[in-house]
Amino acid sequence: MKTLSKTSAYLCIAGIVAAFSLVQISNAYAERFQVIELEEADGKAYLRVDLKTGAMSRCAEEQGVWQCKPFKDTSKNTETRFKNRIAKLEARVEALEKERDEAPDMADMEQALDMSEQMMRRFFGVVQDLKKDMAQ
C-alpha cells in the first residue's frame, strides 16, 4: 500500500476544504439571489434579484461577454411614495374597521324598514292590479 507524503496529504486536505468552501459559497449565493429568465427578442437575458437588498440587475450576453447591469431607480422618492401610500391604506383600513364595528343607528334601521315596507306594498299592489286585469 502506497502512503502519501506530508505535502500530498496537505494538498488533498486543502483541496477538500476548498471544494467544501465553494459549495457553501454557492449555497449562500442561491439563498440570497433569485434569477429569472427574461424573454427578449435579441437573445437570452436574466433578471437577478438580490433578496437581501432588493437590488435588481439585467444580465445578458453582449459581444460574447456576459454582463450584469443594475437597474437604476428612476424616481428619487420611491420609498417616500410607498410610505405615504401605506399610511393612507392603513388609515383607510382603520376607518373601515371602525365603521364595521359601530352599531347601526335605530333611526337608520326604522328608515330602512319603512322603505322596505313601501316597496313591498307597491309590489303587491302591482300584483293585485295584474290579477284584476287578467280577470276582466
DOVEXTOR-102349 format. One line per 5 residues: number of its first residue (from 0); for each residue x, y, z of N, C-alpha, C. Coordinates in steps of 0.05 Angstrom, whole numbers. Example, Ala and Ser with C-alpha at 12.3 -4.5 7.8 and 13.67 -1.06 7.14 Angstrom:
0> 264,-114,156,246,-90,156,264,-66,156  257,-45,142,273,-21,143,258,1,157 $
end
This chain:
0> 17,-23,0,0,0,0,18,25,0  11,43,-18,27,67,-21,17,89,-2  35,102,12,27,124,30,33,151,17  17,170,25,21,197,14,42,212,30  56,229,16,75,245,30,60,267,46 $
5> 74,280,64,62,300,80,51,323,62  65,331,42,57,352,24,32,344,9  32,319,-1,9,309,-16,-16,308,2  -13,300,26,-35,299,45,-46,327,50  -28,347,54,-37,374,58,-52,385,34 $
10> -41,379,10,-54,388,-14,-82,375,-17  -84,350,-10,-110,336,-12,-130,348,8  -121,354,32,-139,366,52,-147,395,43  -127,410,33,-133,437,23,-153,436,0  -151,416,-17,-170,414,-40,-198,408,-30 $
15> -200,390,-10,-226,383,2,-239,408,15  -222,423,30,-232,447,44,-241,468,23  -225,471,1,-233,490,-20,-259,482,-33  -262,456,-39,-287,447,-52,-311,451,-33  -307,446,-7,-329,450,12,-336,480,14 $
20> -315,497,13,-320,526,14,-336,535,-10  -329,525,-34,-343,532,-58,-373,524,-57  -378,501,-46,-405,492,-43,-420,510,-24  -408,518,-1,-420,536,18,-426,563,5  -406,574,-11,-410,600,-24,-433,598,-44 $
25> -434,576,-60,-456,574,-79,-483,572,-66  -484,558,-43,-509,556,-28,-518,583,-17  -499,599,-7,-505,626,3,-514,643,-19  -502,641,-43,-510,656,-66,-538,649,-75  -544,623,-74,-571,613,-82,-592,623,-63 $
30> -586,626,-38,-605,635,-18,-609,665,-20  -589,680,-29,-590,709,-30,-602,720,-56  -597,706,-78,-606,716,-104,-626,698,-117  -644,711,-132,-663,696,-148,-658,704,-177  -657,685,-195,-652,691,-223,-676,683,-239 $
35> -686,702,-255,-710,698,-271,-703,701,-300  -710,682,-317,-704,684,-346,-723,703,-358  -713,721,-375,-729,741,-389,-732,733,-418  -755,738,-429,-760,733,-457,-755,758,-473  -733,759,-488,-727,783,-503,-722,775,-532 $
40> -727,793,-550,-724,788,-579,-695,784,-587  -677,798,-574,-649,797,-582,-632,776,-568  -645,757,-555,-630,735,-543,-638,730,-514  -623,713,-501,-628,706,-473,-618,729,-455  -634,733,-434,-626,752,-414,-638,742,-388 $
45> -627,751,-366,-637,743,-339,-640,767,-321  -659,765,-303,-662,786,-283,-652,773,-257  -632,786,-245,-621,777,-220,-631,795,-197  -645,783,-178,-656,799,-156,-641,791,-130  -630,811,-117,-617,808,-91,-639,808,-70 $
50> -644,784,-58,-666,782,-39,-660,796,-13  -635,803,-8,-628,817,17,-632,847,14  -623,858,-8,-625,888,-11,-647,897,-30  -657,879,-47,-678,886,-66,-667,897,-92  -640,898,-94,-628,908,-119,-633,889,-142 $
55> -637,900,-166,-642,883,-189,-622,890,-211  -613,869,-226,-594,872,-248,-605,856,-272  -600,867,-295,-606,852,-320,-580,841,-330  -579,814,-333,-555,800,-342,-560,790,-370  -541,797,-388,-544,788,-416,-516,786,-429 $
60> -516,772,-451,-491,769,-465,-488,792,-486  -467,807,-484,-462,828,-503,-434,825,-515  -433,821,-540,-408,817,-555,-391,794,-543  -405,772,-537,-391,748,-527,-385,749,-498  -392,770,-483,-386,772,-455,-412,775,-439 $
65> -415,759,-418,-439,762,-401,-434,785,-382  -453,803,-380,-451,826,-362,-478,829,-347  -476,838,-322,-499,844,-307,-499,874,-301  -519,888,-310,-521,917,-306,-544,923,-287  -539,938,-266,-560,944,-247,-582,962,-258 $
70> -607,957,-250,-629,975,-256,-626,998,-237  -629,1022,-247,-628,1045,-230,-656,1054,-224  -660,1063,-200,-686,1073,-192,-689,1101,-204  -709,1103,-222,-712,1129,-236,-726,1150,-219  -742,1141,-200,-755,1161,-183,-738,1165,-158 $
75> -735,1190,-150,-717,1196,-127,-731,1191,-101  -757,1191,-101,-772,1189,-75,-790,1164,-74  -781,1142,-85,-797,1118,-85,-805,1109,-57  -785,1109,-40,-791,1099,-12,-811,1118,2  -808,1143,-3,-827,1162,9,-855,1158,-2 $
80> -857,1154,-28,-883,1149,-40,-896,1123,-29  -880,1102,-26,-890,1077,-14,-899,1081,14  -884,1096,30,-891,1100,58,-917,1116,60  -920,1136,43,-945,1152,42,-969,1135,34  -965,1118,14,-987,1101,5,-995,1081,27 $
85> -975,1070,41,-981,1051,63,-996,1065,85  -987,1090,92,-1001,1105,113,-1030,1110,105  -1035,1117,80,-1063,1122,71,-1079,1097,73  -1068,1075,64,-1083,1049,65,-1088,1040,93  -1069,1044,111,-1073,1037,139,-1095,1054,151 $
90> -1096,1080,145,-1117,1097,155,-1144,1089,144  -1145,1081,119,-1170,1072,107,-1180,1046,120  -1162,1027,124,-1169,1002,138,-1180,1008,165  -1166,1025,180,-1175,1032,207,-1203,1044,207  -1208,1062,188,-1235,1075,186,-1256,1054,179 $
95> -1250,1036,161,-1269,1015,153,-1275,996,176  -1254,989,191,-1258,972,214,-1275,985,236  -1270,1011,240,-1285,1026,259,-1315,1028,251  -1319,1033,225,-1346,1035,215,-1361,1008,217  -1346,987,212,-1358,960,214,-1366,953,243 $
100> -1350,962,262,-1355,956,290,-1377,972,303  -1384,995,290,-1404,1012,302,-1432,1000,297  -1449,1001,318,-1476,990,315,-1493,1010,299  -1511,999,282,-1528,1017,266,-1546,1034,284  -1552,1058,276,-1569,1076,290,-1598,1067,287 $
105> -1614,1069,308,-1642,1059,307,-1658,1076,286  -1653,1101,284,-1667,1117,264,-1662,1107,236  -1637,1099,230,-1630,1088,204,-1644,1062,200  -1646,1045,221,-1660,1020,219,-1690,1024,212  -1702,1043,226,-1731,1049,221,-1735,1059,193 $
110> -1717,1076,183,-1719,1086,156,-1716,1063,136  -1698,1045,140,-1694,1022,122,-1719,1004,122  -1730,999,146,-1754,983,147,-1778,996,133  -1781,1023,137,-1803,1037,124,-1800,1036,93  -1776,1039,83,-1772,1037,54,-1778,1009,44 $
115> -1770,989,59,-1776,961,51,-1806,956,51  -1820,967,71,-1849,963,72,-1863,977,49  -1854,1001,42,-1866,1015,19,-1861,1000,-7  -1837,989,-10,-1832,973,-35,-1849,949,-36  -1853,935,-14,-1869,910,-14,-1898,917,-20 $
120> -1909,939,-8,-1937,947,-13,-1940,953,-42  -1921,968,-54,-1923,975,-82,-1923,950,-100  -1905,932,-93,-1902,907,-109,-1928,891,-108  -1939,887,-83,-1964,872,-81,-1988,887,-94  -1987,913,-94,-2007,929,-108,-2006,924,-138 $
125> -1982,923,-149,-1979,917,-178,-1990,889,-183  -1984,870,-166,-1993,842,-170,-2024,841,-169  -2036,855,-150,-2066,856,-148,-2078,869,-173  -2066,890,-183,-2075,903,-208,-2074,884,-232  -2052,869,-233,-2049,850,-255,-2070,828,-253 $
130> -2076,819,-229,-2097,798,-225,-2124,809,-234  -2131,834,-227,-2156,846,-235,-2158,848,-265  -2136,857,-278,-2136,860,-307,-2139,833,-321  -2128,812,-309,-2130,786,-322,-2158,774,-318  -2171,781,-296,-2198,771,-291,-2219,783,-309 $
135> -2214,807,-319,-2234,821,-336,-2233,811,-364 $
end
